Amino acid sequence: MSFSNNNGNKDQHLSILNGQIDYMEMVKLIIQKKWEGLIAFETRNRITKDNITDLIQIYEKVKNES
């Protein structure tokens, strides 16, 4: 699975917390479907650790809502 976020005007590769995609809903679906696998981050000007931190924050918010 490849995570990338754009505003629809061009292929910006924003962080997963920016742009138009609702990654909260994506993560909810991933958890519901019990999907397991690799995730690639297509982001510019960010290190992998920062992308993983963003994803952990989203995951924790989703789990706390359950």
mmJSON file of the N, C-alpha and C atoms, coordinates in Angstrom:
{"data_MODEL":{"atom_site":{
"group_PDB":["ATOM","ATOM","ATOM","ATOM","ATOM","ATOM","ATOM","ATOM","ATOM","ATOM","ATOM","ATOM","ATOM","ATOM","ATOM","ATOM","ATOM","ATOM","ATOM","ATOM","ATOM","ATOM","ATOM","ATOM","ATOM","ATOM","ATOM","ATOM","ATOM","ATOM","ATOM","ATOM","ATOM","ATOM","ATOM","ATOM","ATOM","ATOM","ATOM","ATOM","ATOM","ATOM","ATOM","ATOM","ATOM","ATOM","ATOM","ATOM","ATOM","ATOM","ATOM","ATOM","ATOM","ATOM","ATOM","ATOM","ATOM","ATOM","ATOM","ATOM","ATOM","ATOM","ATOM","ATOM","ATOM","ATOM","ATOM","ATOM","ATOM","ATOM","ATOM","ATOM","ATOM","ATOM","ATOM","ATOM","ATOM","ATOM","ATOM","ATOM","ATOM","ATOM","ATOM","ATOM","ATOM","ATOM","ATOM","ATOM","ATOM","ATOM","ATOM","ATOM","ATOM","ATOM","ATOM","ATOM","ATOM","ATOM","ATOM","ATOM","ATOM","ATOM","ATOM","ATOM","ATOM","ATOM","ATOM","ATOM","ATOM","ATOM","ATOM","ATOM","ATOM","ATOM","ATOM","ATOM","ATOM","ATOM","ATOM","ATOM","ATOM","ATOM","ATOM","ATOM","ATOM","ATOM","ATOM","ATOM","ATOM","ATOM","ATOM","ATOM","ATOM","ATOM","ATOM","ATOM","ATOM","ATOM","ATOM","ATOM","ATOM","ATOM","ATOM","ATOM","ATOM","ATOM","ATOM","ATOM","ATOM","ATOM","ATOM","ATOM","ATOM","ATOM","ATOM","ATOM","ATOM","ATOM","ATOM","ATOM","ATOM","ATOM","ATOM","ATOM","ATOM","ATOM","ATOM","ATOM","ATOM","ATOM","ATOM","ATOM","ATOM","ATOM","ATOM","ATOM","ATOM","ATOM","ATOM","ATOM","ATOM","ATOM","ATOM","ATOM","ATOM","ATOM","ATOM","ATOM","ATOM","ATOM","ATOM","ATOM","ATOM","ATOM","ATOM","ATOM","ATOM","ATOM"],
"id":[1,2,3,4,5,6,7,8,9,10,11,12,13,14,15,16,17,18,19,20,21,22,23,24,25,26,27,28,29,30,31,32,33,34,35,36,37,38,39,40,41,42,43,44,45,46,47,48,49,50,51,52,53,54,55,56,57,58,59,60,61,62,63,64,65,66,67,68,69,70,71,72,73,74,75,76,77,78,79,80,81,82,83,84,85,86,87,88,89,90,91,92,93,94,95,96,97,98,99,100,101,102,103,104,105,106,107,108,109,110,111,112,113,114,115,116,117,118,119,120,121,122,123,124,125,126,127,128,129,130,131,132,133,134,135,136,137,138,139,140,141,142,143,144,145,146,147,148,149,150,151,152,153,154,155,156,157,158,159,160,161,162,163,164,165,166,167,168,169,170,171,172,173,174,175,176,177,178,179,180,181,182,183,184,185,186,187,188,189,190,191,192,193,194,195,196,197,198],
"type_symbol":["N","C","C","N","C","C","N","C","C","N","C","C","N","C","C","N","C","C","N","C","C","N","C","C","N","C","C","N","C","C","N","C","C","N","C","C","N","C","C","N","C","C","N","C","C","N","C","C","N","C","C","N","C","C","N","C","C","N","C","C","N","C","C","N","C","C","N","C","C","N","C","C","N","C","C","N","C","C","N","C","C","N","C","C","N","C","C","N","C","C","N","C","C","N","C","C","N","C","C","N","C","C","N","C","C","N","C","C","N","C","C","N","C","C","N","C","C","N","C","C","N","C","C","N","C","C","N","C","C","N","C","C","N","C","C","N","C","C","N","C","C","N","C","C","N","C","C","N","C","C","N","C","C","N","C","C","N","C","C","N","C","C","N","C","C","N","C","C","N","C","C","N","C","C","N","C","C","N","C","C","N","C","C","N","C","C","N","C","C","N","C","C","N","C","C","N","C","C"],
"label_atom_id":["N","CA","C","N","CA","C","N","CA","C","N","CA","C","N","CA","C","N","CA","C","N","CA","C","N","CA","C","N","CA","C","N","CA","C","N","CA","C","N","CA","C","N","CA","C","N","CA","C","N","CA","C","N","CA","C","N","CA","C","N","CA","C","N","CA","C","N","CA","C","N","CA","C","N","CA","C","N","CA","C","N","CA","C","N","CA","C","N","CA","C","N","CA","C","N","CA","C","N","CA","C","N","CA","C","N","CA","C","N","CA","C","N","CA","C","N","CA","C","N","CA","C","N","CA","C","N","CA","C","N","CA","C","N","CA","C","N","CA","C","N","CA","C","N","CA","C","N","CA","C","N","CA","C","N","CA","C","N","CA","C","N","CA","C","N","CA","C","N","CA","C","N","CA","C","N","CA","C","N","CA","C","N","CA","C","N","CA","C","N","CA","C","N","CA","C","N","CA","C","N","CA","C","N","CA","C","N","CA","C","N","CA","C","N","CA","C","N","CA","C","N","CA","C","N","CA","C","N","CA","C"],
"label_alt_id":[null,null,null,null,null,null,null,null,null,null,null,null,null,null,null,null,null,null,null,null,null,null,null,null,null,null,null,null,null,null,null,null,null,null,null,null,null,null,null,null,null,null,null,null,null,null,null,null,null,null,null,null,null,null,null,null,null,null,null,null,null,null,null,null,null,null,null,null,null,null,null,null,null,null,null,null,null,null,null,null,null,null,null,null,null,null,null,null,null,null,null,null,null,null,null,null,null,null,null,null,null,null,null,null,null,null,null,null,null,null,null,null,null,null,null,null,null,null,null,null,null,null,null,null,null,null,null,null,null,null,null,null,null,null,null,null,null,null,null,null,null,null,null,null,null,null,null,null,null,null,null,null,null,null,null,null,null,null,null,null,null,null,null,null,null,null,null,null,null,null,null,null,null,null,null,null,null,null,null,null,null,null,null,null,null,null,null,null,null,null,null,null,null,null,null,null,null,null],
"label_comp_id":["MET","MET","MET","SER","SER","SER","PHE","PHE","PHE","SER","SER","SER","ASN","ASN","ASN","ASN","ASN","ASN","ASN","ASN","ASN","GLY","GLY","GLY","ASN","ASN","ASN","LYS","LYS","LYS","ASP","ASP","ASP","GLN","GLN","GLN","HIS","HIS","HIS","LEU","LEU","LEU","SER","SER","SER","ILE","ILE","ILE","LEU","LEU","LEU","ASN","ASN","ASN","GLY","GLY","GLY","GLN","GLN","GLN","ILE","ILE","ILE","ASP","ASP","ASP","TYR","TYR","TYR","MET","MET","MET","GLU","GLU","GLU","MET","MET","MET","VAL","VAL","VAL","LYS","LYS","LYS","LEU","LEU","LEU","ILE","ILE","ILE","ILE","ILE","ILE","GLN","GLN","GLN","LYS","LYS","LYS","LYS","LYS","LYS","TRP","TRP","TRP","GLU","GLU","GLU","GLY","GLY","GLY","LEU","LEU","LEU","ILE","ILE","ILE","ALA","ALA","ALA","PHE","PHE","PHE","GLU","GLU","GLU","THR","THR","THR","ARG","ARG","ARG","ASN","ASN","ASN","ARG","ARG","ARG","ILE","ILE","ILE","THR","THR","THR","LYS","LYS","LYS","ASP","ASP","ASP","ASN","ASN","ASN","ILE","ILE","ILE","THR","THR","THR","ASP","ASP","ASP","LEU","LEU","LEU","ILE","ILE","ILE","GLN","GLN","GLN","ILE","ILE","ILE","TYR","TYR","TYR","GLU","GLU","GLU","LYS","LYS","LYS","VAL","VAL","VAL","LYS","LYS","LYS","ASN","ASN","ASN","GLU","GLU","GLU","SER","SER","SER"],
"label_asym_id":["A","A","A","A","A","A","A","A","A","A","A","A","A","A","A","A","A","A","A","A","A","A","A","A","A","A","A","A","A","A","A","A","A","A","A","A","A","A","A","A","A","A","A","A","A","A","A","A","A","A","A","A","A","A","A","A","A","A","A","A","A","A","A","A","A","A","A","A","A","A","A","A","A","A","A","A","A","A","A","A","A","A","A","A","A","A","A","A","A","A","A","A","A","A","A","A","A","A","A","A","A","A","A","A","A","A","A","A","A","A","A","A","A","A","A","A","A","A","A","A","A","A","A","A","A","A","A","A","A","A","A","A","A","A","A","A","A","A","A","A","A","A","A","A","A","A","A","A","A","A","A","A","A","A","A","A","A","A","A","A","A","A","A","A","A","A","A","A","A","A","A","A","A","A","A","A","A","A","A","A","A","A","A","A","A","A","A","A","A","A","A","A","A","A","A","A","A","A"],
"label_entity_id":["1","1","1","1","1","1","1","1","1","1","1","1","1","1","1","1","1","1","1","1","1","1","1","1","1","1","1","1","1","1","1","1","1","1","1","1","1","1","1","1","1","1","1","1","1","1","1","1","1","1","1","1","1","1","1","1","1","1","1","1","1","1","1","1","1","1","1","1","1","1","1","1","1","1","1","1","1","1","1","1","1","1","1","1","1","1","1","1","1","1","1","1","1","1","1","1","1","1","1","1","1","1","1","1","1","1","1","1","1","1","1","1","1","1","1","1","1","1","1","1","1","1","1","1","1","1","1","1","1","1","1","1","1","1","1","1","1","1","1","1","1","1","1","1","1","1","1","1","1","1","1","1","1","1","1","1","1","1","1","1","1","1","1","1","1","1","1","1","1","1","1","1","1","1","1","1","1","1","1","1","1","1","1","1","1","1","1","1","1","1","1","1","1","1","1","1","1","1"],
"label_seq_id":[1,1,1,2,2,2,3,3,3,4,4,4,5,5,5,6,6,6,7,7,7,8,8,8,9,9,9,10,10,10,11,11,11,12,12,12,13,13,13,14,14,14,15,15,15,16,16,16,17,17,17,18,18,18,19,19,19,20,20,20,21,21,21,22,22,22,23,23,23,24,24,24,25,25,25,26,26,26,27,27,27,28,28,28,29,29,29,30,30,30,31,31,31,32,32,32,33,33,33,34,34,34,35,35,35,36,36,36,37,37,37,38,38,38,39,39,39,40,40,40,41,41,41,42,42,42,43,43,43,44,44,44,45,45,45,46,46,46,47,47,47,48,48,48,49,49,49,50,50,50,51,51,51,52,52,52,53,53,53,54,54,54,55,55,55,56,56,56,57,57,57,58,58,58,59,59,59,60,60,60,61,61,61,62,62,62,63,63,63,64,64,64,65,65,65,66,66,66],
"pdbx_PDB_ins_code":[null,null,null,null,null,null,null,null,null,null,null,null,null,null,null,null,null,null,null,null,null,null,null,null,null,null,null,null,null,null,null,null,null,null,null,null,null,null,null,null,null,null,null,null,null,null,null,null,null,null,null,null,null,null,null,null,null,null,null,null,null,null,null,null,null,null,null,null,null,null,null,null,null,null,null,null,null,null,null,null,null,null,null,null,null,null,null,null,null,null,null,null,null,null,null,null,null,null,null,null,null,null,null,null,null,null,null,null,null,null,null,null,null,null,null,null,null,null,null,null,null,null,null,null,null,null,null,null,null,null,null,null,null,null,null,null,null,null,null,null,null,null,null,null,null,null,null,null,null,null,null,null,null,null,null,null,null,null,null,null,null,null,null,null,null,null,null,null,null,null,null,null,null,null,null,null,null,null,null,null,null,null,null,null,null,null,null,null,null,null,null,null,null,null,null,null,null,null],
"Cartn_x":[0.858,0.0,0.911,0.546,1.351,0.535,1.053,0.387,1.003,0.187,0.598,-0.579,-0.324,-1.415,-1.174,-2.182,-2.107,-3.363,-3.311,-4.496,-5.362,-4.996,-5.783,-5.31,-4.46,-3.948,-2.706,-1.846,-0.639,-0.154,0.831,1.338,2.376,1.89,2.764,3.461,2.865,3.403,3.533,2.438,2.391,2.412,2.621,2.565,1.131,0.978,-0.358,-1.318,-0.803,-1.678,-2.11,-1.61,-1.958,-2.607,-3.201,-3.797,-5.265,-5.789,-7.223,-7.67,-6.775,-7.161,-7.419,-8.52,-8.876,-8.248,-7.021,-6.322,-6.909,-7.66,-8.368,-9.318,-10.083,-11.02,-10.281,-9.16,-8.362,-7.864,-7.344,-6.819,-7.951,-9.119,-10.276,-10.593,-10.603,-10.883,-9.795,-8.563,-7.446,-7.595,-7.943,-8.136,-9.336,-10.465,-11.673,-11.426,-10.679,-10.407,-9.258,-8.606,-7.469,-6.367,-6.171,-5.136,-3.772,-2.847,-1.467,-0.575,0.452,1.376,2.265,2.947,3.87,3.156,3.654,3.153,4.349,4.234,5.252,4.722,5.585,5.208,5.793,4.934,5.385,5.253,6.252,6.225,7.529,7.44,8.628,9.029,10.322,10.872,10.517,10.363,10.082,10.915,11.346,12.06,11.055,11.435,10.538,10.019,10.874,10.474,9.297,9.298,8.195,6.901,6.977,5.786,5.206,6.08,5.623,4.992,5.572,5.001,3.59,3.41,2.076,1.097,1.52,0.647,0.298,1.241,0.977,-0.051,0.074,-0.906,-2.309,-2.42,-3.718,-4.241,-3.391,-3.787,-4.289,-3.569,-3.977,-5.32,-5.56,-6.848,-7.98,-7.736,-8.752,-9.044,-7.99,-8.185,-8.907,-8.645,-9.307,-10.772,-11.152,-12.554,-13.361,-12.686,-13.389,-13.905],
"Cartn_y":[-1.149,0.0,1.221,2.204,3.41,4.607,5.303,6.484,7.731,8.516,9.779,10.727,11.992,12.933,14.151,14.51,15.616,16.469,17.671,18.524,18.434,17.591,17.415,18.27,19.255,20.108,19.532,18.937,18.314,17.256,16.509,15.382,15.87,16.404,17.064,16.133,14.994,14.062,14.735,15.313,15.938,14.864,15.27,14.3,13.775,12.656,12.055,12.886,13.862,14.737,15.972,16.132,17.268,16.743,17.62,17.198,16.863,16.112,15.847,14.491,13.548,12.189,12.141,11.504,11.332,10.027,10.131,8.931,8.344,9.116,8.541,7.454,7.757,6.771,5.604,5.899,4.826,3.852,4.398,3.544,2.755,3.356,2.627,1.416,1.604,0.508,-0.554,-0.129,-1.076,-1.953,-1.343,-2.097,-3.026,-2.52,-3.339,-4.56,-4.387,-5.481,-6.366,-5.961,-6.701,-6.885,-5.847,-5.876,-5.84,-6.627,-6.613,-6.57,-5.79,-5.711,-4.489,-4.226,-3.099,-1.813,-0.708,0.609,1.43,1.983,2.902,4.317,5.237,6.636,7.405,8.055,8.901,10.352,10.802,12.164,12.865,14.141,14.953,15.725,15.922,16.734,16.214,14.898,14.28,13.03,12.75,11.501,10.422,9.187,8.053,8.07,8.378,8.402,9.346,10.504,11.455,10.909,10.218,9.612,8.528,7.731,6.673,7.284,8.358,9.052,9.556,10.135,10.597,9.426,8.317,7.151,6.587,6.573,6.112,7.02,8.333,9.269,8.981,8.758,8.443,7.134,6.12,4.811,4.919,5.655,5.792,6.516,7.536,8.238,7.289,6.5,5.544,4.513,3.962,2.952,3.531,4.792,5.426,5.701,5.851,6.064,4.775,3.648,2.348,1.974],
"Cartn_z":[0.0,0.0,0.0,-0.741,-0.844,-0.353,0.639,1.179,0.564,-0.077,-0.664,-0.545,-0.414,-0.241,-1.124,-1.875,-2.822,-2.693,-3.214,-3.136,-4.387,-5.32,-6.533,-7.695,-7.444,-8.509,-9.162,-8.36,-8.889,-7.908,-8.305,-7.531,-6.518,-5.383,-4.418,-3.432,-3.137,-2.133,-0.774,-0.307,1.007,2.085,3.33,4.429,4.555,5.257,5.346,6.187,6.93,7.713,6.93,5.71,4.854,3.576,2.802,1.539,1.676,0.732,0.634,1.158,1.316,1.719,3.22,3.601,5.012,5.499,5.998,6.447,7.719,8.492,9.646,9.161,8.126,7.577,6.935,6.273,5.662,6.723,7.813,8.873,9.522,9.694,10.23,9.353,8.044,7.128,7.16,7.241,7.311,8.556,9.685,10.927,10.806,10.289,10.14,9.261,8.202,7.257,7.711,8.816,9.367,8.327,7.515,6.497,7.147,6.626,7.084,5.855,5.921,4.798,4.917,3.856,3.82,3.436,3.964,3.58,3.121,1.934,1.42,1.57,1.9,2.03,0.859,0.096,-1.003,-0.552,0.177,0.704,0.357,0.212,-0.068,1.182,1.344,2.434,3.821,3.937,5.243,5.379,6.577,6.8,7.192,6.999,7.259,8.689,9.636,11.049,11.269,10.612,10.773,10.19,9.064,8.471,9.382,9.961,10.866,12.118,12.629,13.79,13.472,12.284,11.866,11.829,11.262,11.15,12.52,13.435,14.803,15.474,15.289,15.86,15.325,14.045,13.444,14.008,14.06,14.579,16.014,16.853,18.262,18.387,17.55,17.572,17.168,16.144,15.676,16.757,17.379,18.415,19.633,19.974,21.108,20.837,19.561,19.196,19.292,19.22,19.208,20.578],
"occupancy":[1.0,1.0,1.0,1.0,1.0,1.0,1.0,1.0,1.0,1.0,1.0,1.0,1.0,1.0,1.0,1.0,1.0,1.0,1.0,1.0,1.0,1.0,1.0,1.0,1.0,1.0,1.0,1.0,1.0,1.0,1.0,1.0,1.0,1.0,1.0,1.0,1.0,1.0,1.0,1.0,1.0,1.0,1.0,1.0,1.0,1.0,1.0,1.0,1.0,1.0,1.0,1.0,1.0,1.0,1.0,1.0,1.0,1.0,1.0,1.0,1.0,1.0,1.0,1.0,1.0,1.0,1.0,1.0,1.0,1.0,1.0,1.0,1.0,1.0,1.0,1.0,1.0,1.0,1.0,1.0,1.0,1.0,1.0,1.0,1.0,1.0,1.0,1.0,1.0,1.0,1.0,1.0,1.0,1.0,1.0,1.0,1.0,1.0,1.0,1.0,1.0,1.0,1.0,1.0,1.0,1.0,1.0,1.0,1.0,1.0,1.0,1.0,1.0,1.0,1.0,1.0,1.0,1.0,1.0,1.0,1.0,1.0,1.0,1.0,1.0,1.0,1.0,1.0,1.0,1.0,1.0,1.0,1.0,1.0,1.0,1.0,1.0,1.0,1.0,1.0,1.0,1.0,1.0,1.0,1.0,1.0,1.0,1.0,1.0,1.0,1.0,1.0,1.0,1.0,1.0,1.0,1.0,1.0,1.0,1.0,1.0,1.0,1.0,1.0,1.0,1.0,1.0,1.0,1.0,1.0,1.0,1.0,1.0,1.0,1.0,1.0,1.0,1.0,1.0,1.0,1.0,1.0,1.0,1.0,1.0,1.0,1.0,1.0,1.0,1.0,1.0,1.0,1.0,1.0,1.0,1.0,1.0,1.0],
"B_iso_or_equiv":[0.0,0.0,0.0,0.0,0.0,0.0,0.0,0.0,0.0,0.0,0.0,0.0,0.0,0.0,0.0,0.0,0.0,0.0,0.0,0.0,0.0,0.0,0.0,0.0,0.0,0.0,0.0,0.0,0.0,0.0,0.0,0.0,0.0,0.0,0.0,0.0,0.0,0.0,0.0,0.0,0.0,0.0,0.0,0.0,0.0,0.0,0.0,0.0,0.0,0.0,0.0,0.0,0.0,0.0,0.0,0.0,0.0,0.0,0.0,0.0,0.0,0.0,0.0,0.0,0.0,0.0,0.0,0.0,0.0,0.0,0.0,0.0,0.0,0.0,0.0,0.0,0.0,0.0,0.0,0.0,0.0,0.0,0.0,0.0,0.0,0.0,0.0,0.0,0.0,0.0,0.0,0.0,0.0,0.0,0.0,0.0,0.0,0.0,0.0,0.0,0.0,0.0,0.0,0.0,0.0,0.0,0.0,0.0,0.0,0.0,0.0,0.0,0.0,0.0,0.0,0.0,0.0,0.0,0.0,0.0,0.0,0.0,0.0,0.0,0.0,0.0,0.0,0.0,0.0,0.0,0.0,0.0,0.0,0.0,0.0,0.0,0.0,0.0,0.0,0.0,0.0,0.0,0.0,0.0,0.0,0.0,0.0,0.0,0.0,0.0,0.0,0.0,0.0,0.0,0.0,0.0,0.0,0.0,0.0,0.0,0.0,0.0,0.0,0.0,0.0,0.0,0.0,0.0,0.0,0.0,0.0,0.0,0.0,0.0,0.0,0.0,0.0,0.0,0.0,0.0,0.0,0.0,0.0,0.0,0.0,0.0,0.0,0.0,0.0,0.0,0.0,0.0,0.0,0.0,0.0,0.0,0.0,0.0],
"pdbx_formal_charge":[null,null,null,null,null,null,null,null,null,null,null,null,null,null,null,null,null,null,null,null,null,null,null,null,null,null,null,null,null,null,null,null,null,null,null,null,null,null,null,null,null,null,null,null,null,null,null,null,null,null,null,null,null,null,null,null,null,null,null,null,null,null,null,null,null,null,null,null,null,null,null,null,null,null,null,null,null,null,null,null,null,null,null,null,null,null,null,null,null,null,null,null,null,null,null,null,null,null,null,null,null,null,null,null,null,null,null,null,null,null,null,null,null,null,null,null,null,null,null,null,null,null,null,null,null,null,null,null,null,null,null,null,null,null,null,null,null,null,null,null,null,null,null,null,null,null,null,null,null,null,null,null,null,null,null,null,null,null,null,null,null,null,null,null,null,null,null,null,null,null,null,null,null,null,null,null,null,null,null,null,null,null,null,null,null,null,null,null,null,null,null,null,null,null,null,null,null,null],
"auth_seq_id":[1,1,1,2,2,2,3,3,3,4,4,4,5,5,5,6,6,6,7,7,7,8,8,8,9,9,9,10,10,10,11,11,11,12,12,12,13,13,13,14,14,14,15,15,15,16,16,16,17,17,17,18,18,18,19,19,19,20,20,20,21,21,21,22,22,22,23,23,23,24,24,24,25,25,25,26,26,26,27,27,27,28,28,28,29,29,29,30,30,30,31,31,31,32,32,32,33,33,33,34,34,34,35,35,35,36,36,36,37,37,37,38,38,38,39,39,39,40,40,40,41,41,41,42,42,42,43,43,43,44,44,44,45,45,45,46,46,46,47,47,47,48,48,48,49,49,49,50,50,50,51,51,51,52,52,52,53,53,53,54,54,54,55,55,55,56,56,56,57,57,57,58,58,58,59,59,59,60,60,60,61,61,61,62,62,62,63,63,63,64,64,64,65,65,65,66,66,66],
"auth_comp_id":["MET","MET","MET","SER","SER","SER","PHE","PHE","PHE","SER","SER","SER","ASN","ASN","ASN","ASN","ASN","ASN","ASN","ASN","ASN","GLY","GLY","GLY","ASN","ASN","ASN","LYS","LYS","LYS","ASP","ASP","ASP","GLN","GLN","GLN","HIS","HIS","HIS","LEU","LEU","LEU","SER","SER","SER","ILE","ILE","ILE","LEU","LEU","LEU","ASN","ASN","ASN","GLY","GLY","GLY","GLN","GLN","GLN","ILE","ILE","ILE","ASP","ASP","ASP","TYR","TYR","TYR","MET","MET","MET","GLU","GLU","GLU","MET","MET","MET","VAL","VAL","VAL","LYS","LYS","LYS","LEU","LEU","LEU","ILE","ILE","ILE","ILE","ILE","ILE","GLN","GLN","GLN","LYS","LYS","LYS","LYS","LYS","LYS","TRP","TRP","TRP","GLU","GLU","GLU","GLY","GLY","GLY","LEU","LEU","LEU","ILE","ILE","ILE","ALA","ALA","ALA","PHE","PHE","PHE","GLU","GLU","GLU","THR","THR","THR","ARG","ARG","ARG","ASN","ASN","ASN","ARG","ARG","ARG","ILE","ILE","ILE","THR","THR","THR","LYS","LYS","LYS","ASP","ASP","ASP","ASN","ASN","ASN","ILE","ILE","ILE","THR","THR","THR","ASP","ASP","ASP","LEU","LEU","LEU","ILE","ILE","ILE","GLN","GLN","GLN","ILE","ILE","ILE","TYR","TYR","TYR","GLU","GLU","GLU","LYS","LYS","LYS","VAL","VAL","VAL","LYS","LYS","LYS","ASN","ASN","ASN","GLU","GLU","GLU","SER","SER","SER"],
"auth_asym_id":["A","A","A","A","A","A","A","A","A","A","A","A","A","A","A","A","A","A","A","A","A","A","A","A","A","A","A","A","A","A","A","A","A","A","A","A","A","A","A","A","A","A","A","A","A","A","A","A","A","A","A","A","A","A","A","A","A","A","A","A","A","A","A","A","A","A","A","A","A","A","A","A","A","A","A","A","A","A","A","A","A","A","A","A","A","A","A","A","A","A","A","A","A","A","A","A","A","A","A","A","A","A","A","A","A","A","A","A","A","A","A","A","A","A","A","A","A","A","A","A","A","A","A","A","A","A","A","A","A","A","A","A","A","A","A","A","A","A","A","A","A","A","A","A","A","A","A","A","A","A","A","A","A","A","A","A","A","A","A","A","A","A","A","A","A","A","A","A","A","A","A","A","A","A","A","A","A","A","A","A","A","A","A","A","A","A","A","A","A","A","A","A","A","A","A","A","A","A"],
"auth_atom_id":["N","CA","C","N","CA","C","N","CA","C","N","CA","C","N","CA","C","N","CA","C","N","CA","C","N","CA","C","N","CA","C","N","CA","C","N","CA","C","N","CA","C","N","CA","C","N","CA","C","N","CA","C","N","CA","C","N","CA","C","N","CA","C","N","CA","C","N","CA","C","N","CA","C","N","CA","C","N","CA","C","N","CA","C","N","CA","C","N","CA","C","N","CA","C","N","CA","C","N","CA","C","N","CA","C","N","CA","C","N","CA","C","N","CA","C","N","CA","C","N","CA","C","N","CA","C","N","CA","C","N","CA","C","N","CA","C","N","CA","C","N","CA","C","N","CA","C","N","CA","C","N","CA","C","N","CA","C","N","CA","C","N","CA","C","N","CA","C","N","CA","C","N","CA","C","N","CA","C","N","CA","C","N","CA","C","N","CA","C","N","CA","C","N","CA","C","N","CA","C","N","CA","C","N","CA","C","N","CA","C","N","CA","C","N","CA","C","N","CA","C","N","CA","C","N","CA","C","N","CA","C"],
"pdbx_PDB_model_num":[1,1,1,1,1,1,1,1,1,1,1,1,1,1,1,1,1,1,1,1,1,1,1,1,1,1,1,1,1,1,1,1,1,1,1,1,1,1,1,1,1,1,1,1,1,1,1,1,1,1,1,1,1,1,1,1,1,1,1,1,1,1,1,1,1,1,1,1,1,1,1,1,1,1,1,1,1,1,1,1,1,1,1,1,1,1,1,1,1,1,1,1,1,1,1,1,1,1,1,1,1,1,1,1,1,1,1,1,1,1,1,1,1,1,1,1,1,1,1,1,1,1,1,1,1,1,1,1,1,1,1,1,1,1,1,1,1,1,1,1,1,1,1,1,1,1,1,1,1,1,1,1,1,1,1,1,1,1,1,1,1,1,1,1,1,1,1,1,1,1,1,1,1,1,1,1,1,1,1,1,1,1,1,1,1,1,1,1,1,1,1,1,1,1,1,1,1,1]
}}}
